[in-house]
Amino acid sequence: AYQKVIQRKLDELPDTLEHRSWKSALIKSTTYDRAAKTLTVEFNNEHIYDYRDFSSETYQEFIDAESKGKFFSSKIRSIYKETPEKVTKIN
């Protein structure tokens, strides 16, 4: 039942948002907001960070990358190391 609720919420996302789940040792899911140019990354350790001023081109490169974790470590973490904002998870 929980998954159905989550899927319904994902189906209702605005057109500017794209949410994807990943099979990655590092990354559980991402949500990209094209309007705000913000990538939200949920890691497998349940930490969630926003990466602002994130271009749609870089997001497409991330999607196309064979290894999401390697791409994140080399192309995102190194560039945005000083600017990610931790999102407080509400339980």
DOROVEX-202738 format. One line per field, with one value per residue (C-alpha): x negated, y, z negated; residue in three letters. Coordinates in nm, 3 decimals. Layout:
<sites>
east = c(X;...);
north = c(Y;...);
up = c(Z;...);
type = c(Ala;...);
</sites>
This chain:
<sites>
east = c(0.000;-0.285;-0.440;-0.105;-0.083;-0.439;-0.371;-0.054;-0.249;-0.520;-0.255;-0.132;-0.470;-0.472;-0.618;-0.929;-1.022;-1.174;-1.216;-1.417;-1.520;-1.859;-2.026;-2.349;-2.575;-2.574;-2.253;-1.898;-1.711;-1.728;-1.478;-1.566;-1.373;-1.430;-1.265;-1.475;-1.785;-1.815;-1.921;-1.807;-2.000;-1.886;-2.177;-2.147;-2.246;-1.920;-2.097;-1.938;-2.114;-2.014;-2.262;-2.158;-2.249;-2.264;-2.242;-2.008;-2.307;-2.494;-2.178;-2.150;-2.514;-2.437;-2.139;-2.350;-2.641;-2.697;-2.788;-2.585;-2.816;-3.134;-2.978;-2.856;-3.195;-3.395;-3.161;-2.921;-3.081;-3.406;-3.232;-2.962;-3.165;-3.112;-2.752;-2.517;-2.237;-2.134;-1.761;-1.601;-1.408;-1.066;-0.952);
north = c(0.000;0.238;0.199;0.282;0.606;0.698;0.618;0.830;1.123;1.078;1.070;1.409;1.583;1.906;1.886;2.070;1.787;1.454;1.185;0.868;0.578;0.419;0.084;0.233;0.158;0.531;0.692;0.583;0.844;1.186;1.458;1.727;2.054;2.208;2.538;2.587;2.415;2.206;1.843;1.670;1.353;1.092;0.872;0.512;0.627;0.834;1.172;1.413;1.710;1.983;2.095;2.436;2.599;2.249;2.259;2.038;1.936;1.802;1.627;1.456;1.350;1.203;1.009;0.879;0.775;0.402;0.442;0.701;0.683;0.736;1.023;1.180;1.148;1.286;1.540;1.656;1.618;1.778;2.080;2.132;2.031;2.365;2.433;2.138;2.205;1.922;1.865;1.779;1.457;1.465;1.131);
up = c(0.000;-0.085;0.262;0.425;0.225;0.324;0.691;0.688;0.544;0.808;1.082;0.957;0.983;1.186;1.536;1.419;1.177;1.273;1.008;1.065;0.845;0.905;0.843;0.715;0.422;0.341;0.467;0.389;0.595;0.754;0.827;1.078;1.083;1.426;1.330;1.017;1.163;0.846;0.818;0.500;0.423;0.172;0.076;-0.038;-0.389;-0.378;-0.372;-0.125;0.033;0.278;0.544;0.677;1.011;1.157;1.536;1.734;1.947;1.644;1.529;1.868;1.843;1.500;1.639;1.927;1.704;1.670;1.302;1.112;0.810;1.013;1.205;0.881;0.714;1.006;1.164;0.893;0.552;0.669;0.824;0.561;0.255;0.078;0.177;0.115;-0.129;-0.355;-0.351;-0.682;-0.645;-0.808;-0.950);
type = c(Ala;Tyr;Gln;Lys;Val;Ile;Gln;Arg;Lys;Leu;Asp;Glu;Leu;Pro;Asp;Thr;Leu;Glu;His;Arg;Ser;Trp;Lys;Ser;Ala;Leu;Ile;Lys;Ser;Thr;Thr;Tyr;Asp;Arg;Ala;Ala;Lys;Thr;Leu;Thr;Val;Glu;Phe;Asn;Asn;Glu;His;Ile;Tyr;Asp;Tyr;Arg;Asp;Phe;Ser;Ser;Glu;Thr;Tyr;Gln;Glu;Phe;Ile;Asp;Ala;Glu;Ser;Lys;Gly;Lys;Phe;Phe;Ser;Ser;Lys;Ile;Arg;Ser;Ile;Tyr;Lys;Glu;Thr;Pro;Glu;Lys;Val;Thr;Lys;Ile;Asn);
</sites>
